[in-house]
Structures are given as structure tokens and as C-alpha cells.
Amino acid sequence: MNDFDIFQSIMKWGKHKSNIIQEKEKLQKQISNIIDKIRFIDFSKQELEDTLKEDLIPNEISEKLIQFQKLQNQNNEKKLNQFIEKENQNQNSFIFKSRFKSSSIIKEKEYFNKLKEWINDDEFFSKMKKGFSAKRDGFDSYEFHKKADEKGKTLVIIKTKDNFIFGGFTKVGFTGDRKKWNQHTIRHGGGIDYDSGDIVDPDAFIFTLRNDKNDRKPEKFTVKKGKENVAVHFEYSWHPQFGAGRDICLMSDLKTGFSYFGKTYNLPNGIQEGTKEAYSYLTGTTNKFVVEEIEAYFI
């Protein structure tokens, strides 16, 4: 269940209790201790609108949510951030503490909602944590492996020095388990730590969130038909890598990377495979992109 589902369950319980407890204020007080832990900040605009129609929300919380909604609609990022920062001084309340609060990349609510929509996994979003950060843990592929291997579902977000934000999601995760590799693409490199192979994952996808060069909207790109068995590449000295064709590939120092978008994942309509437009679509350049930060989220 995500936060909105939990909130709805609480409201359903509250309406049932209201038939027993006639004093509305007493019931609101009971509810207040529970919904203070709900991350309303991660609700979509429609979910927030539906929330504010409920009359069992304690007045104090309702007033804060109305103010938050008003600032959201004004598109005043500075005032909105000031409001959130002030409210988050209360360590016991989670109302305005986003699950992406620890991210130095994801700031816009639109991006969070898109990732939530694309991944479509409430359990993942309710439990995920930032398990790897290049700035925090080091720009080194071996550090990525130590933190992010064998975690199952994994979301990778990359931000470049040119302010492009893109990444990928794998349901299988980055794994050295040869049973999950495409047995026809295993390459032996003189020892188990030097082997590499492609991971079978029909549900993997890559995405773009921010593209200042062409002002593109967030987009999701699924695996090409027939390429599901090479959706994610595993290699200790190169990581993360989406697609055997290196649609997204980071060098071993994690400071640079490149993209041959279209080899493994579907291109947008009108973009031809193997063209400069395809290779620069995610990163803004056909040359190596320079990384500002990489984050990996998993349970």
C-alpha cells in the first residue's frame, strides 16, 4: 500500500468509528496521531484534492495541506520550499517529508509522480531507500556493486553536469547470479570477478526526466521486442549499464558515460537507430557525458 491507500483506509476506519464516537473532535485527535506519519507531500494533485474533501482530517493538518496546495498551484518553488523546510522542523511529522527528500537529483514533484506511475509498484515506493550515492559513497563502480548488487528491483537516476536527468529501472536488479543471466551472452574474463553477462528482464525500462536542451517532457522507454534477454548488462568493472547495446553505460570511475540509445530500448517516434539524434537523446551529447551524481534506490 502507498501513503494515499493508507490514508483512505484510515478515513474508512474513521467513518465507521464515527457511528460509535459521536464527538468529532475526539475522533480527529485519535486520527491525528496516525495520519501525522503519512507523506501527503508525495500525493498527486488529484489525490491531494480528494484528501481535502474529507471532513475527519484534524483542522491543524487540513490548514497546512490547504496552504501547501495553494503554493503548489502558484508554481512558486521558492516559497513552497521555504514552507516545506519550516514544516519539516517538526521531527515527529512526516506530512511534508518526501521519500525522495534525501535525493540531490529529484526535486520536482512531477518527476516523482512520473517514476511512481512508470514503476507502478506501491510496495517498492513505500519501502525504497537511497542505497547508493556517488557523491556519498564514491565515484567507483566497485562501490556501486558493494551497495547495489543483489537488491532486486532497483531504480537508477543519473544527473549530468549539463543538467540532464535520466536513468533506468530493473525488476531483476544487478546480480552476479549466473542463473539470471542470458546463458548465450556470458563472457569469461579470467576469473569469476571478471565475467560479464546480460540479465533477462522484460520489465526493465529507461527514462528521461529532464532535458534542458530540447525542453522535452519526461518519457519512458521499454525494452525492444526480442531484446528482453539482454535488457541489463552486468560487469564488475562497468556499471550501471542498461542494455547489452549500452543504451546507458557508465565508465568504471562513474564520472563519465555514454549512450547508444536505441540498441536495446525503443526509441521515440521519428528517431532513427544509430543516428546522432538517438545517441544524444538522453544525455544531450554524442560524446561522453560528465556525471554530477548517480543515485540507486532499492528496498
Residue frames relative to the residue before (quaternion, step in Angstrom):
aa qw qx qy qz dx dy dz
M 1.0000 0.0000 0.0000 0.0000 0.00 0.00 0.00
N 0.3090 -0.7234 0.5760 0.2224 3.57 -1.05 0.71
D 0.7485 -0.4194 0.2640 0.4406 3.58 -1.30 0.10
F 0.6465 0.5218 -0.3278 0.4498 3.59 1.01 -0.78
D 0.6333 0.5260 -0.3252 0.4654 3.60 1.02 -0.79
I 0.6398 0.5221 -0.3153 0.4676 3.56 1.02 -0.87
F 0.6409 0.5305 -0.3167 0.4556 3.56 0.99 -0.91
Q 0.6627 0.5091 -0.3080 0.4547 3.58 0.90 -0.91
S 0.6335 0.5282 -0.3247 0.4628 3.58 1.06 -0.78
I 0.6372 0.5217 -0.3203 0.4682 3.57 1.05 -0.81
M 0.6524 0.5099 -0.3130 0.4651 3.58 0.98 -0.85
K 0.6317 0.5294 -0.3266 0.4626 3.57 1.03 -0.80
W 0.6453 0.5072 -0.3025 0.4846 3.55 1.02 -0.89
G 0.6542 0.5372 -0.3028 0.4379 3.58 0.98 -0.91
K 0.6579 0.5032 -0.3108 0.4662 3.57 0.99 -0.82
H 0.6223 0.5241 -0.3341 0.4759 3.55 1.11 -0.69
K 0.6762 0.4955 -0.2842 0.4653 3.58 0.96 -0.92
S 0.6013 0.5945 -0.3620 0.3924 3.59 1.08 -0.66
N 0.5931 0.5562 -0.3623 0.4556 3.56 1.23 -0.37
I 0.6939 0.4356 -0.2502 0.5160 3.55 1.30 -0.48
I 0.7570 0.2809 -0.1495 0.5706 3.54 0.93 -0.99
Q 0.2697 -0.8078 0.5054 0.1386 3.55 -0.40 1.18
E 0.6487 0.5236 -0.3242 0.4471 3.57 1.14 -0.57
K 0.3641 -0.7732 0.4826 0.1916 3.56 -0.35 1.27
E 0.6521 0.5309 -0.3195 0.4368 3.59 0.93 -0.88
K 0.6334 0.5304 -0.3255 0.4599 3.58 1.03 -0.77
L 0.6614 0.5003 -0.2913 0.4769 3.55 1.01 -0.86
Q 0.6362 0.5345 -0.3212 0.4542 3.58 1.00 -0.84
K 0.6294 0.5385 -0.3268 0.4550 3.56 1.06 -0.77
Q 0.6363 0.5181 -0.3187 0.4744 3.57 1.02 -0.81
I 0.6786 0.4987 -0.2798 0.4611 3.56 0.93 -0.95
S 0.5944 0.6149 -0.3498 0.3824 3.57 1.04 -0.85
N 0.6635 0.5229 -0.3044 0.4401 3.58 0.97 -0.84
I 0.6815 0.4674 -0.2776 0.4899 3.57 1.23 -0.49
I 0.7594 0.4165 -0.2399 0.4385 3.57 0.65 -1.09
D 0.4754 0.6505 -0.4420 0.3943 3.57 1.27 -0.06
K 0.6752 0.4833 -0.2790 0.4825 3.58 1.27 -0.40
I 0.5554 0.6088 -0.3878 0.4129 3.57 1.30 -0.02
R 0.3625 -0.7430 0.5269 0.1974 3.58 -0.91 0.96
F 0.1497 -0.8237 0.5441 0.0550 3.58 0.22 1.29
I 0.5618 0.6263 -0.3798 0.3844 3.58 1.15 -0.56
D 0.7021 0.4572 -0.2631 0.4782 3.58 1.17 -0.56
F 0.4436 0.6675 -0.4722 0.3669 3.59 1.26 0.19
S 0.4827 -0.6062 0.5303 0.3440 3.56 -1.20 0.50
K 0.6781 -0.4824 0.3451 0.4341 3.60 -1.23 0.27
Q 0.6569 0.5052 -0.3104 0.4658 3.58 1.01 -0.80
E 0.6422 0.5191 -0.3211 0.4637 3.59 1.01 -0.81
L 0.6490 0.5083 -0.3142 0.4709 3.57 1.03 -0.81
E 0.6322 0.5338 -0.3225 0.4598 3.56 1.02 -0.82
D 0.6602 0.4943 -0.2981 0.4805 3.59 0.98 -0.87
T 0.6162 0.5713 -0.3301 0.4300 3.56 1.06 -0.79
L 0.7035 0.4921 -0.2647 0.4391 3.55 0.90 -0.98
K 0.5732 0.5759 -0.3825 0.4398 3.59 1.26 -0.09
E 0.5771 0.5999 -0.3696 0.4129 3.57 1.27 -0.37
D 0.3020 -0.7911 0.5073 0.1600 3.60 -0.77 0.99
L 0.5924 0.5778 -0.3734 0.4192 3.60 1.25 0.04
I 0.4773 0.6514 -0.4578 0.3719 3.60 1.25 -0.06
P 0.5096 -0.6447 0.4688 0.3239 3.61 -0.84 0.91
N 0.6085 -0.6141 0.3665 0.3439 3.58 -0.95 0.92
E 0.6449 0.5431 -0.3278 0.4262 3.58 0.93 -0.89
I 0.6842 0.4611 -0.2766 0.4927 3.58 0.97 -0.87
S 0.6268 0.5518 -0.3288 0.4411 3.56 1.00 -0.83
E 0.6534 0.5185 -0.3070 0.4583 3.59 0.95 -0.88
K 0.6524 0.5103 -0.3122 0.4652 3.58 1.00 -0.80
L 0.6641 0.5065 -0.2986 0.4619 3.56 1.00 -0.85
I 0.6225 0.5291 -0.3329 0.4708 3.59 1.08 -0.72
Q 0.6522 0.5044 -0.3054 0.4764 3.57 0.99 -0.85
F 0.6356 0.5293 -0.3113 0.4679 3.57 1.02 -0.86
Q 0.6584 0.5140 -0.2994 0.4613 3.57 0.94 -0.93
K 0.6400 0.5367 -0.3150 0.4508 3.57 1.00 -0.88
L 0.6753 0.4837 -0.2859 0.4777 3.59 0.94 -0.90
Q 0.6043 0.5532 -0.3416 0.4606 3.57 1.10 -0.71
N 0.7013 0.4802 -0.2604 0.4581 3.56 0.89 -0.99
Q 0.6406 0.5219 -0.3187 0.4644 3.57 1.20 -0.52
N 0.2897 -0.7881 0.4855 0.2436 3.58 1.32 -0.33
N 0.4129 0.6763 -0.4932 0.3591 3.56 1.07 0.78
E 0.2468 -0.8299 0.4842 0.1261 3.56 0.12 1.34
K 0.6366 0.5475 -0.3351 0.4274 3.58 0.99 -0.82
K 0.6979 0.4583 -0.2710 0.4790 3.59 0.82 -1.01
L 0.6271 0.5443 -0.3305 0.4486 3.57 1.05 -0.79
N 0.6748 0.4910 -0.2894 0.4689 3.59 0.92 -0.91
Q 0.6257 0.5320 -0.3308 0.4649 3.58 1.08 -0.75
F 0.6414 0.5249 -0.3076 0.4674 3.55 1.02 -0.87
I 0.6703 0.5000 -0.2918 0.4644 3.59 0.90 -0.98
E 0.6489 0.5292 -0.3129 0.4483 3.57 0.95 -0.92
K 0.6538 0.5139 -0.3048 0.4643 3.56 0.99 -0.89
E 0.6845 0.4915 -0.2851 0.4567 3.58 0.88 -0.96
N 0.6831 0.5094 -0.2871 0.4376 3.57 1.06 -0.73
Q 0.4478 0.6640 -0.4663 0.3758 3.57 1.26 0.15
N 0.5950 0.5132 -0.3494 0.5105 3.54 1.31 -0.35
Q 0.3062 -0.8088 0.4787 0.1511 3.57 -0.20 1.30
N 0.6854 0.5143 -0.2810 0.4322 3.59 1.15 -0.57
S 0.6770 0.4684 -0.2870 0.4898 3.57 1.26 -0.24
F 0.2235 -0.7863 0.5668 0.1024 3.57 -0.99 0.91
I 0.3211 0.8054 -0.4630 0.1843 3.58 1.32 0.00
F 0.8130 0.1897 -0.0780 0.5450 3.58 0.89 -0.93
K 0.4884 0.6202 -0.4525 0.4149 3.58 1.16 0.63
S 0.2334 -0.8042 0.5348 0.1129 3.57 -0.21 1.28
R 0.5599 -0.5867 0.4626 0.3583 3.54 -1.22 0.50
F 0.6920 0.4135 -0.2731 0.5249 3.58 1.24 -0.32
K 0.2971 0.7891 -0.4978 0.2034 3.58 1.23 0.29
S 0.6838 0.4922 -0.2867 0.4561 3.57 1.04 -0.77
S 0.5569 0.6268 -0.3877 0.3829 3.58 1.25 -0.22
S 0.2862 -0.7341 0.5888 0.1801 3.54 -1.02 0.82
I 0.6395 0.5208 -0.3122 0.4716 3.59 1.33 -0.06
I 0.7670 0.3442 -0.1830 0.5097 3.58 0.72 -1.10
K 0.0550 0.7987 -0.5931 0.0853 3.55 -0.47 1.24
E 0.6940 0.4806 -0.2745 0.4604 3.56 1.02 -0.83
K 0.5089 -0.6616 0.4647 0.2955 3.59 -0.89 0.97
E 0.5885 0.5935 -0.3636 0.4114 3.58 1.07 -0.75
Y 0.6610 0.5119 -0.3121 0.4513 3.58 0.96 -0.86
F 0.6322 0.5311 -0.3259 0.4606 3.56 0.97 -0.88
N 0.6838 0.4992 -0.2914 0.4454 3.58 0.84 -0.97
K 0.6328 0.5315 -0.3265 0.4588 3.57 1.07 -0.75
L 0.6580 0.4999 -0.3097 0.4704 3.58 0.90 -0.89
K 0.6346 0.5336 -0.3129 0.4633 3.55 1.03 -0.86
E 0.6637 0.5042 -0.2890 0.4709 3.57 0.99 -0.89
W 0.6959 0.4927 -0.2796 0.4414 3.58 0.86 -0.97
I 0.7030 0.4540 -0.2704 0.4760 3.58 0.88 -0.93
N 0.0848 -0.8623 0.4960 0.0572 3.57 1.15 -0.72
D 0.5472 0.5676 -0.4070 0.4614 3.55 0.85 1.03
D 0.2896 -0.8083 0.4893 0.1530 3.57 -0.08 1.31
E 0.6372 0.5344 -0.3380 0.4406 3.58 0.98 -0.81
F 0.6403 0.5293 -0.3247 0.4521 3.58 0.95 -0.88
F 0.7184 0.4545 -0.2632 0.4561 3.57 0.83 -0.97
S 0.6671 0.5001 -0.3182 0.4512 3.59 1.06 -0.57
K 0.7786 0.3442 -0.1708 0.4961 3.60 1.14 -0.56
M 0.5029 0.6982 -0.4212 0.2867 3.60 1.17 -0.41
K 0.0872 -0.7696 0.6307 0.0490 3.54 -1.26 0.54
K 0.5122 -0.6056 0.4939 0.3564 3.55 -1.23 0.40
G 0.1194 -0.8492 0.5138 0.0253 3.55 -0.16 1.31
F 0.7897 0.1188 -0.0869 0.5956 3.56 1.25 -0.36
S 0.0384 0.7470 -0.6628 0.0359 3.52 -1.13 0.84
A 0.4465 -0.7053 0.4779 0.2735 3.58 -0.71 1.05
K 0.6426 0.5233 -0.3257 0.4552 3.58 1.02 -0.78
R 0.7249 0.4376 -0.2342 0.4777 3.56 1.00 -0.84
D 0.8067 0.3247 -0.1319 0.4759 3.57 0.83 -1.06
G 0.6353 -0.5419 0.3281 0.4417 3.56 1.26 -0.24
F 0.4045 -0.6880 0.5514 0.2431 3.55 -1.10 0.80
D 0.4414 0.6581 -0.4638 0.3961 3.55 0.26 1.31
S 0.4621 -0.7079 0.4557 0.2787 3.60 -0.71 1.05
Y 0.6220 0.5420 -0.3498 0.4438 3.60 1.08 -0.62
E 0.6153 0.5228 -0.3430 0.4801 3.59 1.12 -0.62
F 0.6066 0.5421 -0.3455 0.4677 3.56 1.07 -0.76
H 0.6613 0.5148 -0.3045 0.4527 3.58 0.91 -0.94
K 0.6503 0.5365 -0.3127 0.4376 3.57 0.93 -0.91
K 0.7453 0.4141 -0.2088 0.4790 3.56 1.00 -0.88
A 0.8310 0.3267 -0.1031 0.4383 3.57 0.84 -1.02
D 0.5410 0.6256 -0.4214 0.3721 3.63 1.14 -0.21
E 0.8500 0.1900 -0.1529 0.4670 3.54 -1.28 0.62
K 0.4658 0.6907 -0.4342 0.3428 3.61 1.08 0.66
G 0.4836 -0.6491 0.4560 0.3700 3.59 1.21 -0.09
K 0.8440 -0.0630 0.0596 0.5293 3.57 -1.04 -0.78
T 0.0487 0.8150 -0.5697 0.0938 3.55 -0.72 1.10
L 0.1773 -0.7582 0.6227 0.0762 3.53 -1.00 0.98
V 0.0889 -0.7927 0.6028 0.0202 3.58 -0.79 1.06
I 0.0618 -0.7898 0.6103 -0.0013 3.57 -0.84 1.04
I 0.1032 -0.8018 0.5886 0.0077 3.57 -0.84 1.06
K 0.0745 -0.7656 0.6372 0.0474 3.55 -1.03 0.83
T 0.2667 -0.7763 0.5526 0.1444 3.58 -0.86 0.97
K 0.6681 -0.4877 0.3798 0.4141 3.54 -1.31 0.23
D 0.6749 0.4767 -0.2822 0.4874 3.58 1.23 -0.51
N 0.5472 -0.6730 0.3562 0.3474 3.57 1.32 0.35
F 0.4138 0.6499 -0.5169 0.3731 3.59 1.07 0.69
I 0.1105 -0.7855 0.6069 0.0495 3.58 -0.99 0.85
F 0.1865 0.7651 -0.5889 0.1818 3.56 -0.71 1.12
G 0.0913 0.8172 -0.5664 0.0559 3.59 -1.22 -0.02
G 0.3414 -0.7370 0.5439 0.2110 3.53 -1.23 -0.48
F 0.2275 -0.7476 0.6080 0.1405 3.52 -1.34 0.35
T 0.0494 -0.7869 0.6148 0.0198 3.56 -0.99 0.87
K 0.3987 -0.7185 0.5210 0.2309 3.56 -0.89 0.94
V 0.6745 0.4892 -0.2833 0.4749 3.57 1.09 -0.74
G 0.3601 -0.7410 0.4859 0.2919 3.56 1.04 -0.81
F 0.5738 -0.5557 0.4648 0.3820 3.54 -1.34 0.02
T 0.1173 0.8311 -0.5230 0.1479 3.54 -0.35 1.24
G 0.3571 -0.7221 0.5570 0.2021 3.52 -1.13 0.76
D 0.4260 0.6989 -0.4602 0.3440 3.57 1.32 0.14
R 0.3679 -0.7750 0.4729 0.2010 3.58 -0.32 1.27
K 0.5780 0.5988 -0.3780 0.4055 3.60 1.16 -0.49
K 0.7023 0.4398 -0.2574 0.4970 3.58 1.19 -0.53
W 0.5543 0.5932 -0.3902 0.4343 3.56 1.31 0.08
N 0.5282 -0.5498 0.5292 0.3724 3.52 -1.34 0.31
Q 0.3889 -0.7766 0.4472 0.2136 3.57 -0.34 1.26
H 0.6535 0.5274 -0.3108 0.4452 3.59 1.20 -0.45
T 0.7414 0.4054 -0.2328 0.4815 3.60 1.19 -0.27
I 0.3915 0.7144 -0.4954 0.3016 3.61 1.22 0.24
R 0.1077 -0.7825 0.6124 0.0324 3.54 -0.90 1.01
H 0.2634 -0.7836 0.5475 0.1296 3.58 -0.68 1.11
G 0.1330 -0.8391 0.5269 0.0247 3.53 -0.75 1.10
G 0.6976 -0.4747 0.2870 0.4534 3.59 1.09 0.56
G 0.8026 -0.0109 -0.0111 0.5963 3.57 0.94 0.85
I 0.6333 -0.5865 0.3461 0.3677 3.56 -1.04 0.77
D 0.6706 0.5028 -0.3043 0.4527 3.60 1.04 -0.73
Y 0.6993 0.4421 -0.2692 0.4930 3.58 1.24 -0.23
D 0.4694 0.6602 -0.4510 0.3747 3.57 1.28 0.03
S 0.0611 -0.7756 0.6255 0.0584 3.54 -1.23 0.44
G 0.0678 0.8048 -0.5867 0.0598 3.53 -1.18 0.50
D 0.4779 -0.6650 0.5020 0.2782 3.52 -1.32 0.20
I 0.3387 -0.7593 0.5327 0.1578 3.54 -0.93 0.99
V 0.3876 -0.7171 0.5365 0.2185 3.55 -0.93 0.97
D 0.2364 0.7699 -0.5584 0.1990 3.59 -0.61 1.13
P 0.1911 -0.8255 0.5228 0.0931 3.61 0.02 1.27
D 0.6926 0.4810 -0.2730 0.4632 3.60 1.22 -0.43
A 0.4470 0.6890 -0.4610 0.3359 3.60 1.25 0.02
F 0.0403 0.7836 -0.6200 -0.0022 3.57 -1.22 0.47
I 0.2621 -0.7153 0.6146 0.2047 3.53 -1.32 0.31
F 0.1382 -0.8126 0.5654 0.0304 3.57 -1.20 0.42
T 0.2106 -0.7055 0.6484 0.1939 3.49 -1.40 0.20
L 0.1986 -0.7862 0.5757 0.1049 3.57 -0.96 0.89
R 0.8140 0.0643 0.0017 0.5773 3.56 0.90 -0.93
N 0.0614 0.7795 -0.6161 0.0956 3.53 -0.87 1.05
D 0.1851 -0.8390 0.5040 0.0886 3.57 0.16 1.30
K 0.5902 0.6140 -0.3623 0.3788 3.57 1.12 -0.67
N 0.8176 0.1794 -0.0643 0.5433 3.56 0.90 -0.94
D 0.3877 -0.7550 0.4529 0.2730 3.56 1.34 0.17
R 0.2453 0.7901 -0.5218 0.2083 3.57 0.94 0.90
K 0.4811 -0.6370 0.5231 0.2986 3.52 -1.24 0.55
P 0.6486 -0.4992 0.3820 0.4292 3.62 -1.20 0.33
E 0.0147 -0.8022 0.5957 -0.0368 3.56 -0.96 0.93
K 0.2502 -0.7435 0.6056 0.1335 3.54 -1.22 0.68
F 0.1097 -0.8012 0.5874 0.0311 3.58 -1.00 0.87
T 0.2709 -0.7946 0.5292 0.1232 3.57 -0.57 1.19
V 0.6475 -0.5131 0.3965 0.4003 3.55 -1.35 0.23
K 0.5172 -0.6341 0.4799 0.3163 3.57 -1.05 0.79
K 0.5640 -0.5786 0.4617 0.3660 3.55 -1.13 0.61
G 0.7852 0.2746 -0.2259 0.5070 3.56 -0.79 1.03
K 0.6893 0.4474 -0.2740 0.4996 3.59 1.30 -0.16
E 0.3544 0.7714 -0.4712 0.2393 3.59 1.28 0.12
N 0.6828 0.5058 -0.2845 0.4440 3.58 1.12 -0.66
V 0.7295 0.3095 -0.2327 0.5638 3.59 1.29 0.11
A 0.2262 0.8415 -0.4687 0.1449 3.58 1.21 0.56
V 0.7901 0.1174 -0.0313 0.6008 3.57 1.04 -0.83
H 0.2395 -0.7741 0.5700 0.1361 3.58 -0.94 0.87
F 0.1592 -0.7869 0.5922 0.0691 3.56 -1.00 0.89
E 0.2274 0.7388 -0.6049 0.1913 3.53 -0.81 1.09
Y 0.5006 -0.7058 0.4105 0.2877 3.58 -0.69 1.06
S 0.7446 0.4155 -0.2386 0.4647 3.59 0.99 -0.70
W 0.7354 0.2773 -0.2061 0.5829 3.62 1.28 -0.06
H 0.3512 0.7420 -0.5269 0.2203 3.57 -0.73 0.92
P 0.5912 -0.2041 -0.7800 -0.0210 1.53 -2.19 1.27
Q 0.1142 -0.7937 0.5940 0.0640 3.59 -1.20 0.46
F 0.1222 -0.7849 0.6060 0.0410 3.55 -0.73 1.13
G 0.8101 0.1972 -0.1905 0.5182 3.54 -0.67 1.19
A 0.4689 -0.6611 0.5085 0.2907 3.55 -0.96 0.92
G 0.6606 0.4949 -0.2990 0.4789 3.55 1.21 -0.52
R 0.4414 -0.7272 0.4177 0.3192 3.55 1.38 0.14
D 0.0472 0.8064 -0.5800 0.1053 3.55 0.72 1.11
I 0.7409 -0.0047 -0.0263 0.6711 3.56 1.22 -0.66
C 0.0949 0.8093 -0.5699 0.1065 3.56 -0.67 1.08
L 0.1851 -0.7675 0.6077 0.0861 3.57 -0.92 1.00
M 0.4547 -0.6671 0.5173 0.2840 3.56 -1.05 0.78
S 0.7147 -0.4911 0.2879 0.4064 3.59 -1.25 0.37
D 0.6908 0.4575 -0.2938 0.4767 3.61 1.10 -0.56
L 0.3769 -0.7643 0.4378 0.2865 3.58 1.38 -0.07
K 0.5358 0.6358 -0.4040 0.3814 3.60 1.21 0.24
T 0.7758 0.1469 -0.0943 0.6063 3.55 1.24 -0.40
G 0.0120 0.7913 -0.6113 0.0016 3.53 -1.30 0.28
F 0.2138 -0.7623 0.5906 0.1558 3.55 -1.29 -0.06
S 0.2516 -0.7755 0.5656 0.1242 3.56 -1.27 0.30
Y 0.0783 -0.7465 0.6599 0.0348 3.53 -0.93 1.03
F 0.0333 -0.8551 0.5170 -0.0216 3.52 0.87 1.10
G 0.7197 0.4127 -0.3263 0.4530 3.54 -0.92 0.99
K 0.5481 0.6157 -0.3970 0.4037 3.57 1.25 -0.26
T 0.8132 0.1828 -0.0564 0.5497 3.57 0.95 -0.93
Y 0.7679 0.3185 -0.1599 0.5322 3.58 1.09 -0.71
N 0.5994 -0.6030 0.4052 0.3360 3.54 -1.16 0.73
L 0.3507 -0.7261 0.5602 0.1895 3.55 -0.97 0.94
P 0.5888 -0.5424 0.4407 0.4061 3.61 -1.22 0.33
N 0.6466 -0.5125 0.3907 0.4082 3.57 -1.21 0.44
G 0.8016 0.3025 -0.2266 0.4633 3.56 -0.98 0.86
I 0.6488 0.4741 -0.3216 0.5008 3.59 1.26 -0.15
Q 0.2749 -0.7903 0.5321 0.1294 3.57 -0.75 1.07
E 0.5292 -0.6336 0.4674 0.3163 3.57 -1.04 0.82
G 0.8037 0.3008 -0.2274 0.4603 3.56 -1.07 0.79
T 0.5872 0.5845 -0.3708 0.4195 3.60 1.27 0.03
K 0.6497 -0.5011 0.3961 0.4122 3.56 -1.29 0.31
E 0.6189 0.5589 -0.3384 0.4360 3.55 1.07 -0.77
A 0.6547 0.5050 -0.3061 0.4719 3.58 1.05 -0.80
Y 0.7209 0.4708 -0.2554 0.4398 3.57 0.83 -1.02
S 0.7216 0.4002 -0.2469 0.5080 3.60 1.19 -0.42
Y 0.4112 0.7639 -0.4387 0.2343 3.59 1.29 -0.17
L 0.7467 0.3932 -0.2178 0.4902 3.58 0.87 -0.92
T 0.8105 0.3578 -0.1125 0.4499 3.53 0.92 -1.04
G 0.4690 -0.6946 0.4342 0.3302 3.59 1.22 -0.35
T 0.7789 0.2258 -0.1384 0.5685 3.59 1.25 -0.01
T 0.3949 -0.6866 0.5499 0.2650 3.57 -1.19 0.56
N 0.5998 0.5209 -0.3564 0.4918 3.56 1.31 -0.14
K 0.7044 -0.4002 0.3249 0.4879 3.58 -1.21 -0.22
F 0.3029 -0.7194 0.5897 0.2072 3.56 -1.00 0.80
V 0.3672 -0.7177 0.5524 0.2120 3.55 -1.21 0.62
V 0.3549 -0.7762 0.4942 0.1656 3.55 -0.70 1.14
E 0.2440 -0.7336 0.6143 0.1579 3.54 -1.09 0.81
E 0.7900 -0.1286 0.1100 0.5893 3.58 0.98 -0.85
I 0.1037 -0.7390 0.6611 0.0775 3.53 -1.28 0.59
E 0.0296 -0.7867 0.6167 0.0030 3.56 -0.95 0.91
A 0.1101 -0.7731 0.6209 0.0679 3.56 -1.11 0.73
Y 0.1385 -0.7912 0.5944 0.0382 3.55 -0.89 1.03
F 0.1680 0.7604 -0.6143 0.1271 3.54 -1.01 0.87
I 0.5760 -0.5790 0.4393 0.3742 3.58 -1.28 0.17
